[in-house]
Amino acid sequence: MQINPASHLLDEADFIPSPNMDDRPEGADINLLVIHSISLPPGEYGGDYIAQLFTNSLQANAHPYFQQIHQLEVSAHVLIKRDGRLIQFVPFDKRAWHAGKSCYQGDECCNDFSIGIELEGTDTDPFESRQYESLVELVKCLCQHYPSITTQRIAGHSDIAPGRKTDPGIGFDWDKLSSLLA
């Protein structure tokens, strides 16, 4: 797995551009990976609803839950599907809108300096081995490309927005990730 230095896109990911991004602040040092989980509708896997949400094309009438979220303007840099397939929505040099109001080790506005990685899943369901395998490859690739990112600079959405967010939740095995990265 490699990142194209000109486009800031992964060579092994499908690219579906999201409009929900903008430039990072001048001089921003990309130094944090934020792990999220998402499923749409909640608890259901497969389909294109996550991509539709990240591209502002989710139809409110496709599912009752979507009436609450179809107007949101959110994105992540990468989504890891249940089968381990990667979809990139935002080039890594751009700011994806994944963290919201957030703080990590005293630094606020985590979108400014982080890369958002969504795993297709819920807070409670275990994630698939293929997702961990893809995540490990991605983390290693990002650490190599962005020297300020280390395996000690990986946080959950719940870590940067405590009380507001709970993902990736108890279904995510942090010890497994650490052992696979060792």
Secondary structure, DSSP 8 states (H G I E B T S, - for coil): --B-TTT--BTTSEE---SSEEE--TT----EEEEEEE-SSTT--SSSHHHHHHTT---GGGSTTHHHHTT-----SEEE-TTS-EEE-S-TTEEES-S-S-EETTEE-GGGTEEEEEEES-SSS---HHHHHHHHHHHHHHHHHSTT--TTSEEEHHHHSTTT--TT-TTS-HHHHHHHH-
